[in-house]
Amino acid sequence: MRAFGQREEAAMHILLTGGTGLMGRSLCRRWAVEGHRLTVWSRSPERVPALCGASVRGVGRLEELDGETLDAVINLAGAPIAGRLWTRRRKAVLWSSRITLTEHLVNWLQTRLQRPRVLVSGSAVGWYGDGGERELREDMGPVGEDFASQLCGAWEDAARRAEELGMRVALLRSGMVLAPDGGFLQRLLPVFRLGLGGPLGDGRQWLSWVHIADQVALIDFLLHQEDARGPYNACAPQPVRNGEFARALGQALHRPARLPAPAFALRLGLGELAGLLLGGQRAVPARLCEAGFAFRFADLNTALADLLGDHRLKDAA
Ligand SMILES: NC(=O)c1ccc[n+]([C@@H]2O[C@H](COP(=O)([O-])OP(=O)(O)OC[C@H]3O[C@@H](n4cnc5c(N)ncnc54)[C@H](OP(=O)(O)O)[C@@H]3O)[C@@H](O)[C@H]2O)c1
């Protein structure tokens, strides 16, 4: 049954890759409540109902869906980008878990008699490379050439092949997704709670971020907008500098956040991965705003207050 005021729409069968991840779990929660039928393609299909909701089905092989009608595909799978050093072996995992997996997905879609109408596929603001002071909109090309931008470029190209199958393809160039229960914020919190947080390098690099509630809402928006195709910067309209982010997080936690992590130490400890933290993107969601999407959390302080505020601490107690 639908709550008063909810959009009336036909229930869809939606296939998700990466459905067990941070964004995927939140999407499943929303779409299950709305009555959609959800299937998650996962390396651990048996864990899917526990992670994504009892009504969500896990499949280990796409062929298990042959003969079933499918309305939409959300493609978010990928090994964590900042979890480990970018050794040659790790880069191969980052590549195959996105590009090879997406190629496999599109090849399988090609074999189907019935094709879903839309593919919403992952990417990141890292697609642009290190943008320096430039404001990055979707009508610009990449401005830097590093591993992360090559990875996103190849990932988008692999997804775009679904256009040749007559599908609408929308690409999500996500900023850093802020959520109370996972992702980067959860990894930063222990350090910042101890008062040991601070800017990375000189803290002047730009950081594009998005509240998880807006990320879920904008993915749902792109799923339903019949004319939404091509790349979309999935980030709040007000990116901040890294130092500003550290200050805001410290303030939200009532802790000092003045201890900088020097650039040379990051480069020494993290190698090429340090480039991801010391560079940045000042991306703006130009196409989403033009299409009429309204962000609930445009301002970082309001987003952090919502994610870390006293009401959440009380809820957790
Ligand atoms: N979170 C962010 O701030 C952010 C920002 C920009 C871009 N992105 C990108 O957007 C996508 C979704 O983000 P997220 O934070 O929701 O991701 P996530 O929590 O890291 O989850 C991604 C999912 O990918 C699958 N996966 C992990 N390693 C894999 C591997 N080696 N091979 C195949 N599949 C693997 C896992 O699903 P199974 O275990 O079920 O197979 C996992 O649940 C990711 O690809 C991420 O890179 C995220």
The ligand as an ORCA input file, in Angstrom:
! r2SCAN-3c Opt
* xyz 0 1
  N      30.709      5.792     -1.840
  C      31.302      6.821     -2.443
  O      31.650      7.834     -1.811
  C      31.535      6.756     -3.940
  C      31.988      7.904     -4.598
  C      32.197      7.858     -5.972
  C      31.997      6.681     -6.666
  N      31.581      5.570     -6.020
  C      31.397      4.325     -6.774
  O      30.029      3.978     -6.821
  C      29.869      2.565     -6.664
  C      28.930      2.284     -5.497
  O      29.505      2.884     -4.323
  P      29.283      2.248     -2.876
  O      29.981      3.135     -1.905
  O      27.858      1.915     -2.694
  O      30.136      0.899     -3.041
  P      30.530     -0.191     -1.940
  O      29.791      0.010     -0.663
  O      32.019     -0.217     -1.863
  O      29.951     -1.532     -2.595
  C      30.207     -1.888     -3.910
  C      29.784     -3.320     -4.158
  O      30.622     -3.781     -5.211
  C      30.806     -5.183     -5.088
  N      32.238     -5.496     -5.133
  C      33.196     -5.167     -4.224
  N      34.377     -5.679     -4.588
  C      34.152     -6.357     -5.750
  C      34.965     -7.120     -6.609
  N      36.266     -7.295     -6.350
  N      34.395     -7.669     -7.706
  C      33.081     -7.494     -7.972
  N      32.248     -6.799     -7.180
  C      32.785     -6.239     -6.092
  C      30.239     -5.614     -3.746
  O      29.055     -6.383     -3.993
  P      28.996     -7.984     -3.706
  O      29.875     -8.256     -2.534
  O      27.546     -8.203     -3.418
  O      29.445     -8.641     -4.958
  C      29.947     -4.303     -3.032
  O      28.796     -4.357     -2.247
  C      31.260      1.973     -6.430
  O      31.688      1.329     -7.585
  C      32.125      3.178     -6.090
  O      33.440      3.088     -6.578
  C      31.333      5.582     -4.669
*
